[in-house]
Amino acid sequence: MEKYSTNKETIVMSRDEVRAFDRWAINELGIPGVVLMENAGRSCAELIKEKLADVTTPKVCIFCGTGNNGGDGYVIARHLLNSGFSVVVVIIGDRNKIKGDAKINLDILERLGQPIERLNLSDSDIAGRVKGFAAGADMLVDGLFGTGLGGKLSNEYKQLIESINAQDCPILAVDIPSGLDCDVGEPLGAGIKASWTVTFAAVKKGFTSANTAAQYTGEVFVASIGVEPAGDTSD
């Protein structure tokens, strides 16, 4: 894992290039998606452990969407549990929408005995629920949305993101701060304001194209998912 700096040459990917790279890794190289997810989540967990190394009994609250970004969150939770952390895992939305690789990792987590919390966006007190889940945490993890997010956020998601930002707690964003447009680097109505972002395989275009992006990403670390974006990954 390498810290991103504007002074160093680095690979930058757009949303479409990220999708093409994932397809190439899975379809052409034959790396199962669940392996890529494992590598991504483990990298995030390693940085969390590094940042909380001085905390005696560390506690982390992980907010997970119903897609693969949430799947990364379940991997993070498992690795933190293995390291003796106290972990709160919160699914945002309908857990029946969780499929594929994300569902595999959620099932593993539950078989390990980890309780899974849920926040319904129709709840009348989103801010209060977020505050309750985050109580006593040393770090929050944003695993809500990935690079594919487009269009304006609903009012409920804006309230959720603003509620997470309002906690007096550092945030680590998984791949990209939720709400941030991957290509433009501007929030789609609201954006997680992270202290650190662990982004996978390459820096995302929006991190470099908007002067305001850094206030959402914080420090950016580029983590390998087991294969590097070299050569032609387009269809």
C-alpha positions as CSV (number, residue, x, y, z in Angstrom):
1,M,0.0,0.0,0.0
2,E,1.4,3.4,-1.0
3,K,0.4,6.8,0.0
4,Y,-0.7,9.0,-2.9
5,S,1.1,12.2,-3.5
6,T,0.6,14.8,-6.3
7,N,4.3,14.9,-6.6
8,K,4.6,11.3,-7.7
9,E,3.6,9.7,-11.0
10,T,0.7,7.4,-10.5
11,I,-2.0,5.5,-12.4
12,V,-5.3,7.3,-12.5
13,M,-8.6,5.6,-13.6
14,S,-12.0,6.8,-14.5
15,R,-15.2,5.0,-13.5
16,D,-15.4,3.2,-16.8
17,E,-11.7,2.2,-16.6
18,V,-12.3,0.8,-13.1
19,R,-15.1,-1.3,-14.4
20,A,-13.0,-2.6,-17.3
21,F,-10.1,-3.4,-15.0
22,D,-12.4,-5.5,-12.7
23,R,-13.8,-7.3,-15.7
24,W,-10.3,-8.0,-17.0
25,A,-9.1,-9.3,-13.7
26,I,-12.2,-11.6,-13.2
27,N,-13.0,-12.7,-16.8
28,E,-9.6,-12.7,-18.5
29,L,-7.2,-13.5,-15.6
30,G,-9.7,-15.7,-13.8
31,I,-9.3,-14.2,-10.4
32,P,-12.6,-14.7,-8.5
33,G,-14.3,-11.5,-7.4
34,V,-14.4,-12.8,-3.8
35,V,-10.6,-12.9,-3.9
36,L,-10.4,-9.3,-5.1
37,M,-12.8,-8.3,-2.3
38,E,-10.7,-10.2,0.3
39,N,-7.5,-8.3,-0.8
40,A,-9.3,-5.0,-0.8
41,G,-10.8,-5.4,2.6
42,R,-7.7,-6.8,4.2
43,S,-5.7,-3.7,3.0
44,C,-8.2,-1.4,4.6
45,A,-8.1,-3.4,7.9
46,E,-4.3,-3.2,7.9
47,L,-4.4,0.6,7.7
48,I,-7.0,0.8,10.4
49,K,-4.9,-1.3,12.7
50,E,-1.9,0.9,12.0
51,K,-3.9,4.1,12.8
52,L,-5.3,2.7,16.0
53,A,-2.1,0.9,17.1
54,D,-1.9,3.1,20.3
55,V,-5.5,2.4,21.4
56,T,-5.8,-0.3,24.1
57,T,-9.2,-1.7,23.3
58,P,-10.0,-0.3,19.8
59,K,-13.6,-0.1,18.6
60,V,-14.6,0.5,15.0
61,C,-18.1,1.1,13.5
62,I,-18.5,0.0,9.9
63,F,-21.4,1.4,7.8
64,C,-22.1,-1.0,4.9
65,G,-24.2,-0.5,1.8
66,T,-25.9,-3.4,0.0
67,G,-23.3,-3.7,-2.8
68,N,-19.7,-4.7,-3.1
69,N,-18.5,-1.7,-1.1
70,G,-20.4,-3.1,1.8
71,G,-18.8,-6.5,1.0
72,D,-15.4,-4.9,1.5
73,G,-16.8,-3.7,4.9
74,Y,-17.6,-7.3,6.0
75,V,-14.1,-8.4,5.1
76,I,-12.7,-5.5,7.1
77,A,-14.8,-6.4,10.1
78,R,-13.6,-10.0,10.0
79,H,-9.9,-9.1,10.0
80,L,-10.5,-6.5,12.8
81,L,-12.3,-9.2,14.9
82,N,-9.3,-11.5,14.3
83,S,-7.1,-8.8,15.7
84,G,-9.2,-8.4,18.9
85,F,-11.1,-5.2,17.9
86,S,-14.6,-4.5,19.0
87,V,-16.7,-4.1,15.8
88,V,-20.1,-2.7,15.1
89,V,-21.4,-3.6,11.6
90,V,-24.4,-1.7,10.3
91,I,-26.2,-2.6,7.1
92,I,-27.9,0.4,5.4
93,G,-31.1,-0.6,3.6
94,D,-32.6,-4.0,2.6
95,R,-30.2,-6.8,3.4
96,N,-32.1,-9.0,1.0
97,K,-30.4,-7.0,-1.8
98,I,-27.0,-8.3,-0.7
99,K,-25.8,-10.8,-3.3
100,G,-22.8,-12.6,-4.6
101,D,-19.4,-11.9,-3.1
102,A,-20.8,-9.5,-0.6
103,K,-23.3,-12.1,0.6
104,I,-20.5,-14.7,1.0
105,N,-18.6,-12.4,3.3
106,L,-21.7,-11.3,5.3
107,D,-22.5,-15.0,5.8
108,I,-19.0,-15.7,7.1
109,L,-19.2,-12.8,9.5
110,E,-22.4,-14.0,10.9
111,R,-21.2,-17.6,11.3
112,L,-18.3,-16.1,13.3
113,G,-21.0,-14.8,15.7
114,Q,-20.8,-11.2,14.8
115,P,-24.1,-9.4,15.4
116,I,-25.3,-7.3,12.4
117,E,-27.2,-4.1,13.0
118,R,-29.5,-2.5,10.4
119,L,-30.5,1.0,9.7
120,N,-33.6,1.7,7.6
121,L,-33.5,5.0,5.8
122,S,-37.2,5.4,6.4
123,D,-36.4,5.7,10.1
124,S,-37.6,9.1,11.5
125,D,-34.4,9.6,13.5
126,I,-31.4,8.7,11.2
127,A,-29.1,11.0,13.1
128,G,-30.0,9.5,16.4
129,R,-29.5,5.9,15.1
130,V,-26.1,6.8,13.6
131,K,-25.0,8.4,16.9
132,G,-26.0,5.3,18.8
133,F,-24.1,2.9,16.5
134,A,-21.0,5.1,16.6
135,A,-21.0,5.6,20.3
136,G,-17.5,4.9,21.8
137,A,-16.0,4.2,18.4
138,D,-12.4,5.1,17.7
139,M,-13.0,5.1,13.9
140,L,-15.9,4.9,11.5
141,V,-15.7,3.1,8.2
142,D,-17.6,4.3,5.2
143,G,-18.6,1.3,3.0
144,L,-21.8,2.7,1.6
145,F,-21.1,3.4,-2.1
146,G,-18.3,2.6,-4.5
147,T,-17.1,4.2,-7.7
148,G,-20.3,3.4,-9.7
149,L,-22.4,6.0,-7.9
150,G,-24.1,8.5,-10.3
151,G,-26.9,10.9,-10.0
152,K,-28.0,13.0,-7.1
153,L,-28.3,11.3,-3.7
154,S,-31.8,11.0,-2.1
155,N,-32.6,13.2,0.9
156,E,-32.3,10.2,3.1
157,Y,-28.8,9.3,2.0
158,K,-27.8,12.9,2.3
159,Q,-29.0,12.9,5.9
160,L,-27.2,9.7,6.5
161,I,-23.9,11.0,5.2
162,E,-24.2,14.2,7.0
163,S,-25.0,12.3,10.3
164,I,-21.9,10.2,9.8
165,N,-19.8,13.3,9.2
166,A,-21.2,14.9,12.3
167,Q,-19.7,12.3,14.7
168,D,-16.6,13.4,16.5
169,C,-14.7,10.5,15.0
170,P,-12.2,9.9,12.2
171,I,-13.5,8.2,9.1
172,L,-11.9,5.8,6.7
173,A,-13.5,5.6,3.3
174,V,-13.4,2.3,1.3
175,D,-12.2,3.0,-2.3
176,I,-14.0,6.4,-2.5
177,P,-15.8,8.6,-0.1
178,S,-19.5,7.8,-0.4
179,G,-21.3,10.5,-2.3
180,L,-18.3,11.7,-4.3
181,D,-18.5,11.4,-8.1
182,C,-15.6,9.1,-9.2
183,D,-14.8,11.2,-12.4
184,V,-15.6,14.7,-11.3
185,G,-14.5,14.7,-7.7
186,E,-17.5,16.7,-6.5
187,P,-20.2,15.5,-4.1
188,L,-23.6,14.4,-5.5
189,G,-25.5,16.3,-2.9
190,A,-23.4,15.3,0.0
191,G,-20.1,13.4,0.6
192,I,-18.4,11.6,3.4
193,K,-15.5,13.7,4.7
194,A,-12.9,11.1,5.4
195,S,-9.6,11.3,7.2
196,W,-8.2,8.5,5.0
197,T,-9.3,6.8,1.8
198,V,-8.0,3.4,0.8
199,T,-8.5,3.3,-2.9
200,F,-8.0,0.1,-4.9
201,A,-5.6,-0.5,-7.8
202,A,-5.3,3.1,-8.9
203,V,-6.1,6.7,-7.9
204,K,-9.6,7.7,-9.1
205,K,-9.9,10.5,-11.7
206,G,-12.1,12.6,-9.4
207,F,-9.4,12.7,-6.7
208,T,-7.1,14.7,-9.2
209,S,-9.7,16.6,-11.2
210,A,-11.3,18.7,-8.4
211,N,-9.5,21.1,-6.1
212,T,-12.1,20.3,-3.4
213,A,-11.7,16.5,-3.6
214,A,-9.0,16.4,-0.8
215,Q,-11.5,17.7,1.8
216,Y,-13.5,14.5,1.2
217,T,-10.8,11.9,0.7
218,G,-8.3,13.0,3.3
219,E,-5.0,11.2,2.8
220,V,-5.3,8.7,0.0
221,F,-3.6,5.3,0.1
222,V,-3.5,3.1,-3.0
223,A,-3.9,-0.6,-2.2
224,S,-3.3,-3.6,-4.5
225,I,-6.2,-6.1,-5.0
226,G,-3.8,-8.8,-6.2
227,V,-3.2,-7.7,-9.7
228,E,-1.9,-4.4,-11.1
229,P,-3.5,-2.2,-13.8
230,A,-0.9,-2.8,-16.4
231,G,-1.5,-3.2,-20.1
232,D,-4.8,-2.9,-22.0
233,T,-7.8,-3.7,-19.7
234,S,-10.4,-2.4,-22.1
235,D,-12.9,-4.7,-23.9
